[in-house]
Amino acid sequence: LADAARIIPPLIGDFGTAATQPIPSWQLGYSDQVKPFDYDEAKGVQLLAEGGIPKGGRINLLAASSRPYLCDWATATQSNLKRLGYDAQLQCLANEVVPAEYTKYDWDMLFFTTSGRATAATMYEQRWGIDLTLPEPDDTYTLRDPELQALIEKMKGTLDDKEYAAIGGQIADRIVRTDTAVVPGYNSGRALRTA
């Protein structure tokens, strides 16, 4: 029920490209097999009900107000959820205080941006891998998912570009659809590929 294709372009113009996954389309590890969620109000309402949030139920949205466009997009999404009959509550917080709120996991939908790393495998490892030295997750990225970690290890262990992209797609699908309600929306800006 977050209509990125309708809401984001008027906010950002030509500044970004639609994000179906955490990895941008220009980075090795991106998979064109991961498709965006279609905006479907009836299906969205059904899925929320199945997940325990009926009409009138509370949905907590969290965004960083100083990151470009996130609070604007979250506000538009909040408005849409309220129109559909939900008690949508939004926090738009300064970057400095957002990490403390991330780790409370009191939010139902998180609006955030990603930045690239040298490789997709490195980005997945640093942002969503399991750090065994941490007793508890210390930021929004640490999902502590052993199955996800196994996929990251497999991705790091291959030299085949097609297999690398296929595993990247499995990782993206697991993060976006299984582990958390992350709403990246659009990948910011344009990147140059270098040899």
N, C-alpha and C positions, 0 to 999 in steps of 0.2 A: 504493500500500500504506500510505498514511497516512489512516486512517479518521476524517476530521475530523468527520463527522456523528455518529459514536458517541462519540468521545473528548472533543471540546471542550465540548459542553453541560454535562456534569457538572462540568467545571473552572470554567466562567465563568457558569453559570446563565443569566439573562436579559440579560447584560451586552452581548451583541453579536449580529450577524447573520451568517449564512454568507456567506463571500466567494468568489465565483466568479472574481473579477478584482481587480486593484489598486484600482479605483475603487469606492467604496461605492454602493449602490443609490439613495441620495438625491441623488447628484451628477450634473449634466448631463455626459454622456459615458459614463455607464454603459450597457451593452448587455445586454438580457435574452436575447440570442442566444448569449452565452457561458455554457455550461452547466458545472456542476461535474463533476469526474471521479467516476464511479461507483466504489465500493469493490468490487473484483473480484480476489480473491487469485490465481486462475488466470491472469487476464490480466496482473496485475502481475508475477507470476513470469516469464511469457512475455516481457514487455517488457524486464525487467531482463536476461534471458538474451540477448535480441536486442541489447541495448545493451552486452554484454560483462561482465555481472555474474551469474555462475551461482550456484546454491545454494552456500553456504559462502564466497562472495565478500565482499569488504569494502565496506561502505557507510559513508561519513563524514557524520555529521549535525552541524550547527552551529546553536546557538541562543544568544541573549543571556539570561543568567540573571536579570538584573534587570528585564527587560521582563515585564509580567504574563503568566503562563501559558505562555510560550513553552517554557521548559525542561520544564515538566510535560508539555506536549503532545509535545515531542521525546522525552522519556523513555518515554512510552507507545508512541510510534511505534518507538523503538529496541527495546522489549520485544517488540512484534509482529513486527518483522523478525527478531529472534533466534529467536522461536518458529517462524518459517517457514524457519529454517536459514541465515540470513545472519550474517556477522560485522559487526554494526552497532556502530559506534563513535561516541560522542556527546561533544561538547565544549559545555558550558554555561559561557559566559564573561561576565565583567562587561562592561557597555556600553563602558567605556573601552578595553578591549583587543580587542573584537570587530572594529572596522574593519581593524586590521592583519591579522587572520585572513581577513576577507572577500576581501581583494585577493590572497591567495595562491591562491585558487580551488582549494584542496585538498579542499573539501567537495563532496559529491554532492547533499545536500539542505540548504537553508538555511531556517530558521524565523525569520521576521522580521515586524515590524509596519509598517504604513504610516500616514502622517498626511496629511490633505488639504492642498490648496493652493486658491488662489482659483478656479481652473478645472481641469478634468481635463487640458486641453492643457498648462497650466502645470506641473501635477504630473508629467505624462509627460516634459515637456521637462527639468525640473530633476532628475528621478530617473533617467530612462533615455535621455535625449537624448545626442547626441554633442557634447562640448565640444572644439572643435578646438584650443583652447589647451592642452589636457592631453596630454602625450606618452604617458602610460599611464593606464589607469583608476585613480582614486584612492579609489574606494569601491565598494560592492556594486551601486550603482544604474547605473553607467556601463557599459552593455553594448556601446557602440561598434558599433551595428548600423545601417548605412546605409539598409537597407530600412525599419527601424523609424523612423529619423529622417525619411524621406520621408513616412511616414504621419503623424507628428507635425506636420510642416509643412502637410500637407493639412488636418489637423484644425484647426490654427490659422487656416487660410485660409477656412473656411466659416462662414456665418452661419445655415445651415439646421440646426435642432435635430435633425432625423432623420438627416441626413448626419453631423452631429457625433457622434451616438450610434453610428451604424454604423461610423465610422472608429475611435471609441473601442473598440468591440468587436474590430475587427481588431488594434488595438495590444495590447489585453489578451490576446488569443489568442496573438499572437506572443511576448509576454513570458512568459506562463505555460506555453505548450506548446513553444516553439521555442528561446528564448534561454537559459533557465536553469531549474533545478529549484527554483523559488521556491514556498514553501508558506505563503501568508498566513493561510489558515484561516478566521478570522472578522474582520470589521470591528468594531473596538472601539466600545462605547458607542452612544449614540443622538445623532443630529444634528438640529438644527432648520433647516428651510429658511427663508430670508428672502427677501423680495421685492427 
